[in-house]
Amino acid sequence: MAEENQNPNPRLVLERIFVKDMSMEVPNTSVFTQEWQPELDINLSSNSTKVDDVHYEVILTVTVNAKNKGTQAFIAEVHQAGIFLIEGIEGDQLGQLLGAYCPNVLFPFAREAISDVVTKGSFPQLLLAPVNFDAAYQESLQNKPDA
């Protein structure tokens, strides 16, 4: 009976959240002597790796590149990771979870880490705006070349 092999109760459990990698670079200290009028370039990406039969590691990468009057002010990057237990969810639903739901769970932690590292770099607090990961995931599917 094939139905007995399927999990009738799908599960999604966040088991751990951690900073996998974080960096802050201030290549030109002259930015501290100028009026602060930053130009920000913010990039987000995520990827997932199957750890074992039921666990996935999802990493949300947030990179902030700041320039002030054309001079590189700082580059801050956080790789915010989570270990998720996922059972009984497959196919498109699994892709949606790993590509949109899990990054959405990780984003507040990445947002806080970016804010902390930028502030510790002696720059004004940086609060990232909310992100619609569902829309970003759908867009990535539309832009993916057909295999």
C-alpha positions as CSV (number, residue, x, y, z in Angstrom):
1,M,0.0,0.0,0.0
2,A,1.6,3.2,-1.2
3,E,-0.4,5.4,1.1
4,E,1.2,3.8,4.2
5,N,4.6,5.0,3.0
6,Q,3.5,8.7,2.8
7,N,3.7,10.8,5.9
8,P,0.1,11.9,6.5
9,N,1.3,14.7,8.8
10,P,3.9,16.9,7.1
11,R,6.3,18.6,9.5
12,L,8.4,21.8,9.3
13,V,10.4,22.5,12.3
14,L,13.1,25.2,12.7
15,E,15.8,23.4,14.8
16,R,18.6,26.0,14.8
17,I,19.4,29.5,13.7
18,F,23.1,30.6,13.5
19,V,25.4,33.1,11.8
20,K,27.5,31.0,9.4
21,D,29.7,33.8,8.3
22,M,29.8,37.6,8.9
23,S,32.2,40.3,7.7
24,M,32.6,44.0,7.7
25,E,35.2,45.9,5.7
26,V,35.9,49.6,5.8
27,P,38.5,50.1,3.1
28,N,38.7,53.9,3.2
29,T,38.6,55.7,6.6
30,S,38.3,59.1,4.9
31,V,34.5,58.4,4.8
32,F,34.5,59.3,8.5
33,T,35.6,62.8,7.8
34,Q,32.9,63.5,5.2
35,E,29.2,64.3,5.5
36,W,27.3,61.0,5.5
37,Q,25.1,60.7,2.4
38,P,25.3,57.0,1.7
39,E,24.5,55.3,-1.6
40,L,23.5,51.7,-0.7
41,D,23.5,48.6,-2.9
42,I,21.8,45.7,-1.1
43,N,21.8,42.2,-2.4
44,L,20.0,39.1,-1.1
45,S,20.3,35.5,-2.1
46,S,19.6,32.2,-0.5
47,N,20.5,28.6,-1.1
48,S,19.7,25.3,0.6
49,T,21.5,22.0,1.1
50,K,20.1,18.7,2.1
51,V,21.9,17.6,5.3
52,D,20.3,14.2,5.7
53,D,16.9,12.5,5.0
54,V,14.9,15.1,6.9
55,H,17.2,18.1,7.5
56,Y,18.0,21.1,5.3
57,E,20.4,23.9,5.8
58,V,19.1,27.2,4.4
59,I,21.5,30.1,4.1
60,L,20.3,33.7,3.5
61,T,23.1,35.9,2.4
62,V,22.7,39.7,2.8
63,T,25.4,42.0,1.3
64,V,25.4,45.7,1.8
65,N,27.8,47.8,-0.3
66,A,27.8,51.4,0.9
67,K,29.5,54.4,-0.9
68,N,29.6,57.9,0.3
69,K,30.2,60.6,-2.4
70,G,31.6,58.0,-4.7
71,T,34.1,56.6,-2.1
72,Q,33.7,53.0,-0.8
73,A,32.5,53.4,2.8
74,F,31.9,49.8,3.8
75,I,30.9,46.3,2.7
76,A,29.0,44.3,5.2
77,E,27.9,40.7,4.6
78,V,26.0,38.2,6.7
79,H,25.3,34.5,5.9
80,Q,22.4,33.8,8.3
81,A,21.7,30.0,8.4
82,G,19.1,27.7,9.7
83,I,18.6,24.0,10.1
84,F,15.1,23.0,9.2
85,L,13.5,19.6,9.7
86,I,11.1,18.9,6.8
87,E,9.1,15.7,6.5
88,G,6.3,14.8,4.2
89,I,6.7,17.8,1.9
90,E,8.0,17.3,-1.6
91,G,8.1,18.8,-5.1
92,D,7.0,22.4,-5.7
93,Q,5.9,22.7,-2.0
94,L,9.4,21.8,-0.8
95,G,10.9,24.3,-3.3
96,Q,8.6,27.1,-2.1
97,L,9.5,26.3,1.6
98,L,13.3,26.3,0.9
99,G,13.3,29.2,-1.5
100,A,10.8,31.6,0.2
101,Y,9.4,30.5,3.6
102,C,12.8,29.6,5.2
103,P,14.6,32.8,4.0
104,N,11.6,34.7,5.3
105,V,12.1,33.1,8.8
106,L,15.8,33.9,8.7
107,F,15.5,37.5,7.4
108,P,14.8,39.2,10.8
109,F,18.0,37.6,12.3
110,A,20.1,38.6,9.2
111,R,18.6,42.1,9.4
112,E,19.6,42.4,13.1
113,A,23.1,41.1,12.4
114,I,23.7,43.6,9.6
115,S,22.4,46.4,11.8
116,D,24.8,45.4,14.6
117,V,27.9,45.0,12.4
118,V,27.3,48.3,10.6
119,T,26.8,50.1,14.0
120,K,29.9,48.5,15.4
121,G,31.7,49.7,12.3
122,S,30.9,53.3,13.6
123,F,28.3,54.0,11.0
124,P,24.7,55.0,11.6
125,Q,22.2,52.2,12.2
126,L,21.0,50.5,9.1
127,L,17.6,48.9,9.1
128,L,16.8,46.9,6.1
129,A,13.2,47.1,4.7
130,P,11.1,44.0,4.7
131,V,11.4,41.7,1.8
132,N,8.7,39.7,-0.1
133,F,10.5,36.4,-0.5
134,D,7.5,34.8,-2.1
135,A,7.6,37.3,-4.9
136,A,11.3,36.9,-5.3
137,Y,11.0,33.1,-5.4
138,Q,8.3,33.3,-8.1
139,E,10.5,35.7,-10.1
140,S,13.5,33.3,-9.8
141,L,11.3,30.5,-11.2
142,Q,10.2,32.6,-14.1
143,N,13.8,33.6,-14.9
144,K,15.1,30.1,-14.6
145,P,16.0,28.6,-18.1
146,D,14.0,25.5,-19.0
147,A,16.0,22.4,-18.6
